[in-house]
Amino acid sequence: MKLLVIAVVAMLFQQSLSYMSSMVLSVAAPAISADLGLPTSLVGVYFTLLYGTAIFTALMAGAFIARWGALRIAQVAMGLMVLGLGLGALGHGLTFALGAVVIGIGSSISTPASSVILFRYATAQQAPLVFSIKQTGVPVGGMIAGLLVPFVIALADWRAAFIVCAAICLAAVFLLQPLRREFDNGPRSARLGAPWRDAAQTLRGMLGTRRLREICLGFLAFVGVQVCFAALFVSYMVKEIGLGLAEAGAIFSGAQVVSIGARILWGWIAGRFASPRTVLGFLGVGMAAAAALMAASGAHWPIILITATAIAYAATAVSFHGVMLAEVARLAPEGKVGSYTGGIISFAGAGQSIYPAVFGVLLAYTGSFSYGFFAAALPALVSGVLFFRKAGE
């Protein structure tokens, strides 16, 4: 039990910093736009590059973990965050793009590494709750970004925000090192082999299994709703609703706080009272409703209603991952937890890449954020209903 607790804390820590790193640009976007004259809609391009990269690299994560160990790969992920944020701080269109690619690689290998470590120490009944606790790193990371980035911008500028976040990730590389002897003490491959071959086998295995195929498609739809909130909520509040950057960041961070408890609650329910598929069905329908409400919001809405909508959004669309990842680990063949988690992250990358691109196009052509939120809601609703329909099979 002691090792399980240590594993959860360590992986929660690195997951928080991984997500924080991916969020720095979206929170700083209004300040970057004002300084460099870049349109806010380019945030969608940034996230398309970031998560588009993850589509391919996540599929190879299992091979890298088998060769060097899960803890070492988690450290490599943190190092890539340092490099990606450093490139972003340079403030050129090309360096933003390169930074997005580098952070995308780091994000794609971070979750498979943590899943391998956690699945080693958690029982089948503990897994949904344990994975959900670890995945609270996503809202924690969002909360850190939502509070820290505007604070540093107010004290200095947006470039300093990138540098401060990079320094935190660099410290994490060294803080994780003492755990390597325990977490990477299992058998490892003598050589790397062909990561692309492992990627192809992973795809065939997941898409050839009905339950895993349904989870893959559901993950794509659910993550798409999440990334719309993560990438564009702050800009939406500032540009269209008329809130200040600090106020919008505070609402965003507050919603992330609520989603921390929501993640743990869904994991607890899925481990004890309801099947994971039933929980996922409820969350799919809930996030679709929240996205539709977000689309319907406007400057005339009272701040308390906007805040409540953001909380409902985060409690569903930012809170399902632990249940899904635990189910993937349970269904994965022996020794394939890292590879299959990488596979599901690849589908997540597809959603995280496609949705911001579509959102950016809709925003550019309509001038309104509402159409993007409506478009994101529909696939999540369909997936949620399908999870309900097949929950008893």
C-alpha positions as a Python dict, from the first residue, in 0.01 Angstrom:
ca = {
    (1, 'M'): (0, 0, 0),
    (2, 'K'): (289, 236, 76),
    (3, 'L'): (432, 191, -273),
    (4, 'L'): (88, 247, -427),
    (5, 'V'): (52, 577, -241),
    (6, 'I'): (399, 688, -351),
    (7, 'A'): (322, 589, -710),
    (8, 'V'): (-6, 782, -711),
    (9, 'V'): (152, 1097, -565),
    (10, 'A'): (448, 1087, -807),
    (11, 'M'): (236, 1025, -1114),
    (12, 'L'): (-18, 1288, -1007),
    (13, 'F'): (271, 1533, -978),
    (14, 'Q'): (407, 1468, -1326),
    (15, 'Q'): (59, 1457, -1481),
    (16, 'S'): (-19, 1800, -1334),
    (17, 'L'): (293, 1955, -1484),
    (18, 'S'): (238, 1784, -1817),
    (19, 'Y'): (-110, 1932, -1852),
    (20, 'M'): (0, 2269, -1714),
    (21, 'S'): (262, 2288, -1988),
    (22, 'S'): (7, 2226, -2262),
    (23, 'M'): (-219, 2498, -2117),
    (24, 'V'): (29, 2785, -2085),
    (25, 'L'): (-28, 2922, -2434),
    (26, 'S'): (-409, 2905, -2419),
    (27, 'V'): (-422, 3100, -2091),
    (28, 'A'): (-164, 3351, -2215),
    (29, 'A'): (-328, 3381, -2560),
    (30, 'P'): (-497, 3721, -2504),
    (31, 'A'): (-166, 3874, -2385),
    (32, 'I'): (27, 3715, -2673),
    (33, 'S'): (-234, 3837, -2921),
    (34, 'A'): (-211, 4193, -2786),
    (35, 'D'): (170, 4189, -2793),
    (36, 'L'): (236, 4017, -3126),
    (37, 'G'): (-85, 4096, -3313),
    (38, 'L'): (-165, 3729, -3375),
    (39, 'P'): (-534, 3629, -3403),
    (40, 'T'): (-674, 3430, -3109),
    (41, 'S'): (-808, 3169, -3352),
    (42, 'L'): (-447, 3050, -3401),
    (43, 'V'): (-475, 2883, -3059),
    (44, 'G'): (-665, 2614, -3247),
    (45, 'V'): (-369, 2566, -3482),
    (46, 'Y'): (-132, 2537, -3184),
    (47, 'F'): (-340, 2262, -3025),
    (48, 'T'): (-384, 2088, -3358),
    (49, 'L'): (-4, 2062, -3384),
    (50, 'L'): (37, 1964, -3021),
    (51, 'Y'): (-216, 1685, -3014),
    (52, 'G'): (-170, 1589, -3378),
    (53, 'T'): (185, 1493, -3288),
    (54, 'A'): (53, 1277, -3004),
    (55, 'I'): (-151, 1068, -3248),
    (56, 'F'): (168, 910, -3377),
    (57, 'T'): (410, 921, -3086),
    (58, 'A'): (165, 779, -2830),
    (59, 'L'): (138, 458, -3031),
    (60, 'M'): (513, 406, -2987),
    (61, 'A'): (515, 475, -2612),
    (62, 'G'): (493, 107, -2520),
    (63, 'A'): (816, 27, -2703),
    (64, 'F'): (1004, 311, -2532),
    (65, 'I'): (874, 209, -2189),
    (66, 'A'): (972, -154, -2247),
    (67, 'R'): (1326, -43, -2335),
    (68, 'W'): (1401, 226, -2074),
    (69, 'G'): (1134, 190, -1804),
    (70, 'A'): (818, 385, -1721),
    (71, 'L'): (975, 621, -1467),
    (72, 'R'): (1256, 717, -1705),
    (73, 'I'): (1002, 793, -1978),
    (74, 'A'): (806, 1010, -1732),
    (75, 'Q'): (1128, 1206, -1673),
    (76, 'V'): (1186, 1238, -2047),
    (77, 'A'): (832, 1376, -2078),
    (78, 'M'): (913, 1648, -1824),
    (79, 'G'): (1233, 1733, -2011),
    (80, 'L'): (1039, 1773, -2333),
    (81, 'M'): (801, 2014, -2157),
    (82, 'V'): (1102, 2227, -2062),
    (83, 'L'): (1219, 2240, -2422),
    (84, 'G'): (872, 2307, -2565),
    (85, 'L'): (798, 2592, -2324),
    (86, 'G'): (1141, 2740, -2389),
    (87, 'L'): (1069, 2744, -2762),
    (88, 'G'): (734, 2913, -2697),
    (89, 'A'): (902, 3186, -2491),
    (90, 'L'): (1099, 3292, -2801),
    (91, 'G'): (774, 3433, -2939),
    (92, 'H'): (806, 3353, -3310),
    (93, 'G'): (544, 3171, -3516),
    (94, 'L'): (789, 2895, -3602),
    (95, 'T'): (903, 2846, -3242),
    (96, 'F'): (542, 2833, -3123),
    (97, 'A'): (483, 2556, -3378),
    (98, 'L'): (799, 2364, -3280),
    (99, 'G'): (712, 2406, -2912),
    (100, 'A'): (368, 2259, -2975),
    (101, 'V'): (521, 1953, -3143),
    (102, 'V'): (772, 1898, -2860),
    (103, 'I'): (507, 1935, -2588),
    (104, 'G'): (283, 1700, -2787),
    (105, 'I'): (552, 1431, -2778),
    (106, 'G'): (596, 1477, -2403),
    (107, 'S'): (223, 1464, -2337),
    (108, 'S'): (181, 1148, -2544),
    (109, 'I'): (434, 943, -2346),
    (110, 'S'): (348, 1079, -2001),
    (111, 'T'): (17, 897, -1946),
    (112, 'P'): (126, 551, -2074),
    (113, 'A'): (426, 566, -1841),
    (114, 'S'): (211, 646, -1540),
    (115, 'S'): (-46, 377, -1629),
    (116, 'V'): (225, 109, -1633),
    (117, 'I'): (344, 213, -1287),
    (118, 'L'): (-3, 239, -1132),
    (119, 'F'): (-136, -86, -1279),
    (120, 'R'): (162, -265, -1127),
    (121, 'Y'): (55, -173, -771),
    (122, 'A'): (-327, -135, -786),
    (123, 'T'): (-578, -418, -764),
    (124, 'A'): (-862, -449, -1017),
    (125, 'Q'): (-1109, -297, -771),
    (126, 'Q'): (-872, -16, -678),
    (127, 'A'): (-782, 70, -1039),
    (128, 'P'): (-1074, 302, -1134),
    (129, 'L'): (-1026, 512, -819),
    (130, 'V'): (-644, 505, -836),
    (131, 'F'): (-637, 605, -1202),
    (132, 'S'): (-896, 876, -1136),
    (133, 'I'): (-691, 1021, -851),
    (134, 'K'): (-385, 1029, -1075),
    (135, 'Q'): (-585, 1192, -1353),
    (136, 'T'): (-683, 1475, -1119),
    (137, 'G'): (-347, 1600, -1238),
    (138, 'V'): (-530, 1737, -1542),
    (139, 'P'): (-754, 1982, -1349),
    (140, 'V'): (-471, 2051, -1104),
    (141, 'G'): (-249, 2140, -1400),
    (142, 'G'): (-525, 2354, -1547),
    (143, 'M'): (-571, 2527, -1212),
    (144, 'I'): (-199, 2597, -1185),
    (145, 'A'): (-193, 2741, -1537),
    (146, 'G'): (-510, 2943, -1480),
    (147, 'L'): (-368, 3108, -1169),
    (148, 'L'): (8, 3114, -1228),
    (149, 'V'): (19, 3236, -1588),
    (150, 'P'): (-197, 3552, -1538),
    (151, 'F'): (-6, 3623, -1214),
    (152, 'V'): (334, 3610, -1387),
    (153, 'I'): (201, 3810, -1683),
    (154, 'A'): (82, 4081, -1442),
    (155, 'L'): (424, 4090, -1273),
    (156, 'A'): (634, 4066, -1589),
    (157, 'D'): (506, 3949, -1928),
    (158, 'W'): (382, 3641, -2110),
    (159, 'R'): (736, 3525, -2197),
    (160, 'A'): (820, 3508, -1828),
    (161, 'A'): (517, 3284, -1775),
    (162, 'F'): (659, 3031, -2023),
    (163, 'I'): (1000, 3044, -1854),
    (164, 'V'): (864, 3000, -1500),
    (165, 'C'): (657, 2697, -1603),
    (166, 'A'): (960, 2549, -1781),
    (167, 'A'): (1168, 2588, -1465),
    (168, 'I'): (908, 2398, -1262),
    (169, 'C'): (915, 2108, -1511),
    (170, 'L'): (1295, 2101, -1500),
    (171, 'A'): (1285, 2064, -1121),
    (172, 'A'): (1044, 1771, -1165),
    (173, 'V'): (1299, 1577, -1371),
    (174, 'F'): (1534, 1568, -1072),
    (175, 'L'): (1264, 1517, -808),
    (176, 'L'): (1146, 1196, -980),
    (177, 'Q'): (1495, 1042, -1001),
    (178, 'P'): (1504, 880, -651),
    (179, 'L'): (1201, 667, -746),
    (180, 'R'): (1359, 505, -1049),
    (181, 'R'): (1524, 213, -869),
    (182, 'E'): (1186, 85, -747),
    (183, 'F'): (957, 174, -1036),
    (184, 'D'): (1193, 63, -1315),
    (185, 'N'): (1324, -252, -1149),
    (186, 'G'): (1128, -494, -1368),
    (187, 'P'): (1249, -670, -1683),
    (188, 'R'): (1321, -443, -1979),
    (189, 'S'): (1394, -503, -2345),
    (190, 'A'): (1762, -522, -2435),
    (191, 'R'): (1704, -304, -2741),
    (192, 'L'): (1440, -67, -2874),
    (193, 'G'): (1343, -268, -3178),
    (194, 'A'): (1094, -112, -3420),
    (195, 'P'): (850, 123, -3241),
    (196, 'W'): (637, 159, -3555),
    (197, 'R'): (580, -218, -3559),
    (198, 'D'): (459, -206, -3199),
    (199, 'A'): (233, 85, -3298),
    (200, 'A'): (75, -115, -3580),
    (201, 'Q'): (17, -415, -3355),
    (202, 'T'): (-141, -193, -3092),
    (203, 'L'): (-384, -39, -3341),
    (204, 'R'): (-486, -379, -3476),
    (205, 'G'): (-539, -516, -3128),
    (206, 'M'): (-749, -225, -3007),
    (207, 'L'): (-964, -177, -3316),
    (208, 'G'): (-1014, -551, -3347),
    (209, 'T'): (-1167, -575, -2998),
    (210, 'R'): (-1524, -450, -2975),
    (211, 'R'): (-1514, -303, -2625),
    (212, 'L'): (-1178, -136, -2681),
    (213, 'R'): (-1292, -1, -3017),
    (214, 'E'): (-1594, 161, -2851),
    (215, 'I'): (-1372, 313, -2584),
    (216, 'C'): (-1134, 450, -2849),
    (217, 'L'): (-1414, 630, -3031),
    (218, 'G'): (-1567, 750, -2705),
    (219, 'F'): (-1233, 885, -2587),
    (220, 'L'): (-1194, 1079, -2913),
    (221, 'A'): (-1534, 1242, -2871),
    (222, 'F'): (-1503, 1315, -2498),
    (223, 'V'): (-1152, 1457, -2522),
    (224, 'G'): (-1268, 1680, -2806),
    (225, 'V'): (-1521, 1843, -2576),
    (226, 'Q'): (-1256, 1879, -2307),
    (227, 'V'): (-997, 2044, -2530),
    (228, 'C'): (-1247, 2305, -2651),
    (229, 'F'): (-1291, 2410, -2290),
    (230, 'A'): (-918, 2396, -2215),
    (231, 'A'): (-802, 2580, -2524),
    (232, 'L'): (-1069, 2843, -2575),
    (233, 'F'): (-1268, 2907, -2255),
    (234, 'V'): (-1045, 3190, -2130),
    (235, 'S'): (-1036, 3357, -2472),
    (236, 'Y'): (-1414, 3315, -2505),
    (237, 'M'): (-1471, 3483, -2169),
    (238, 'V'): (-1238, 3772, -2252),
    (239, 'K'): (-1316, 3830, -2620),
    (240, 'E'): (-1690, 3760, -2639),
    (241, 'I'): (-1832, 3766, -2286),
    (242, 'G'): (-1627, 4070, -2180),
    (243, 'L'): (-1457, 3942, -1863),
    (244, 'G'): (-1107, 4043, -1759),
    (245, 'L'): (-821, 3797, -1801),
    (246, 'A'): (-774, 3748, -1426),
    (247, 'E'): (-1149, 3695, -1374),
    (248, 'A'): (-1174, 3446, -1660),
    (249, 'G'): (-864, 3264, -1533),
    (250, 'A'): (-1013, 3245, -1183),
    (251, 'I'): (-1338, 3090, -1313),
    (252, 'F'): (-1138, 2843, -1520),
    (253, 'S'): (-925, 2748, -1220),
    (254, 'G'): (-1228, 2719, -992),
    (255, 'A'): (-1393, 2481, -1236),
    (256, 'Q'): (-1076, 2271, -1237),
    (257, 'V'): (-1089, 2250, -856),
    (258, 'V'): (-1441, 2109, -869),
    (259, 'S'): (-1340, 1858, -1135),
    (260, 'I'): (-1073, 1719, -901),
    (261, 'G'): (-1345, 1595, -667),
    (262, 'A'): (-1559, 1487, -961),
    (263, 'R'): (-1283, 1264, -1101),
    (264, 'I'): (-1240, 1091, -768),
    (265, 'L'): (-1617, 1053, -730),
    (266, 'W'): (-1660, 891, -1075),
    (267, 'G'): (-1369, 655, -1008),
    (268, 'W'): (-1515, 554, -672),
    (269, 'I'): (-1859, 493, -824),
    (270, 'A'): (-1713, 294, -1116),
    (271, 'G'): (-1512, 77, -878),
    (272, 'R'): (-1794, -3, -635),
    (273, 'F'): (-2148, 78, -747),
    (274, 'A'): (-2187, 95, -1125),
    (275, 'S'): (-2012, -42, -1431),
    (276, 'P'): (-1754, 188, -1590),
    (277, 'R'): (-1963, 195, -1908),
    (278, 'T'): (-2269, 324, -1723),
    (279, 'V'): (-2059, 598, -1562),
    (280, 'L'): (-1913, 690, -1900),
    (281, 'G'): (-2262, 706, -2052),
    (282, 'F'): (-2374, 948, -1784),
    (283, 'L'): (-2065, 1163, -1834),
    (284, 'G'): (-2108, 1172, -2212),
    (285, 'V'): (-2463, 1301, -2191),
    (286, 'G'): (-2365, 1543, -1913),
    (287, 'M'): (-2074, 1698, -2100),
    (288, 'A'): (-2287, 1739, -2414),
    (289, 'A'): (-2544, 1933, -2212),
    (290, 'A'): (-2273, 2147, -2051),
    (291, 'A'): (-2115, 2230, -2389),
    (292, 'A'): (-2456, 2331, -2526),
    (293, 'L'): (-2509, 2560, -2226),
    (294, 'M'): (-2166, 2712, -2280),
    (295, 'A'): (-2257, 2782, -2642),
    (296, 'A'): (-2580, 2951, -2533),
    (297, 'S'): (-2410, 3179, -2278),
    (298, 'G'): (-2359, 3548, -2346),
    (299, 'A'): (-2252, 3880, -2203),
    (300, 'H'): (-2601, 3927, -2057),
    (301, 'W'): (-2565, 3617, -1836),
    (302, 'P'): (-2494, 3680, -1466),
    (303, 'I'): (-2146, 3575, -1359),
    (304, 'I'): (-2283, 3309, -1125),
    (305, 'L'): (-2458, 3132, -1414),
    (306, 'I'): (-2145, 3143, -1630),
    (307, 'T'): (-1945, 3002, -1338),
    (308, 'A'): (-2199, 2725, -1279),
    (309, 'T'): (-2186, 2629, -1647),
    (310, 'A'): (-1806, 2616, -1637),
    (311, 'I'): (-1820, 2395, -1327),
    (312, 'A'): (-2069, 2155, -1489),
    (313, 'Y'): (-1849, 2143, -1799),
    (314, 'A'): (-1535, 2062, -1599),
    (315, 'A'): (-1711, 1808, -1375),
    (316, 'T'): (-1798, 1600, -1682),
    (317, 'A'): (-1566, 1676, -1975),
    (318, 'V'): (-1254, 1714, -1758),
    (319, 'S'): (-1336, 1423, -1526),
    (320, 'F'): (-1387, 1099, -1721),
    (321, 'H'): (-1028, 996, -1797),
    (322, 'G'): (-950, 784, -1492),
    (323, 'V'): (-1248, 556, -1549),
    (324, 'M'): (-1159, 508, -1916),
    (325, 'L'): (-788, 453, -1858),
    (326, 'A'): (-851, 196, -1585),
    (327, 'E'): (-1087, 10, -1817),
    (328, 'V'): (-824, 11, -2095),
    (329, 'A'): (-562, -126, -1855),
    (330, 'R'): (-803, -397, -1741),
    (331, 'L'): (-883, -504, -2098),
    (332, 'A'): (-523, -487, -2227),
    (333, 'P'): (-337, -818, -2279),
    (334, 'E'): (-69, -900, -2023),
    (335, 'G'): (239, -685, -2069),
    (336, 'K'): (59, -446, -2303),
    (337, 'V'): (-75, -185, -2060),
    (338, 'G'): (175, 78, -2179),
    (339, 'S'): (113, 5, -2548),
    (340, 'Y'): (-266, 1, -2517),
    (341, 'T'): (-267, 315, -2304),
    (342, 'G'): (-56, 475, -2575),
    (343, 'G'): (-315, 357, -2826),
    (344, 'I'): (-600, 524, -2641),
    (345, 'I'): (-390, 840, -2602),
    (346, 'S'): (-346, 834, -2980),
    (347, 'F'): (-724, 853, -3023),
    (348, 'A'): (-730, 1127, -2762),
    (349, 'G'): (-469, 1309, -2970),
    (350, 'A'): (-696, 1278, -3272),
    (351, 'G'): (-979, 1443, -3082),
    (352, 'Q'): (-750, 1706, -2938),
    (353, 'S'): (-618, 1784, -3284),
    (354, 'I'): (-939, 1776, -3487),
    (355, 'Y'): (-1168, 1966, -3251),
    (356, 'P'): (-955, 2281, -3207),
    (357, 'A'): (-901, 2293, -3585),
    (358, 'V'): (-1276, 2274, -3650),
    (359, 'F'): (-1340, 2521, -3369),
    (360, 'G'): (-1082, 2761, -3514),
    (361, 'V'): (-1241, 2745, -3860),
    (362, 'L'): (-1589, 2806, -3717),
    (363, 'L'): (-1458, 3095, -3508),
    (364, 'A'): (-1275, 3251, -3802),
    (365, 'Y'): (-1579, 3233, -4033),
    (366, 'T'): (-1857, 3317, -3785),
    (367, 'G'): (-1679, 3538, -3535),
    (368, 'S'): (-1852, 3354, -3252),
    (369, 'F'): (-1732, 3084, -3012),
    (370, 'S'): (-2082, 2937, -2975),
    (371, 'Y'): (-2080, 2732, -3295),
    (372, 'G'): (-1768, 2545, -3189),
    (373, 'F'): (-1915, 2444, -2853),
    (374, 'F'): (-2235, 2325, -3018),
    (375, 'A'): (-2039, 2120, -3272),
    (376, 'A'): (-1836, 1955, -2994),
    (377, 'A'): (-2146, 1854, -2800),
    (378, 'L'): (-2304, 1630, -3063),
    (379, 'P'): (-2047, 1344, -3091),
    (380, 'A'): (-2018, 1327, -2712),
    (381, 'L'): (-2395, 1290, -2684),
    (382, 'V'): (-2394, 1003, -2935),
    (383, 'S'): (-2110, 823, -2757),
    (384, 'G'): (-2275, 869, -2420),
    (385, 'V'): (-2599, 717, -2544),
    (386, 'L'): (-2409, 422, -2694),
    (387, 'F'): (-2234, 356, -2363),
    (388, 'F'): (-2576, 344, -2194),
    (389, 'R'): (-2720, 116, -2460),
    (390, 'K'): (-2439, -136, -2431),
    (391, 'A'): (-2367, -106, -2061),
    (392, 'G'): (-2534, -435, -1977),
    (393, 'E'): (-2370, -646, -2251),
}
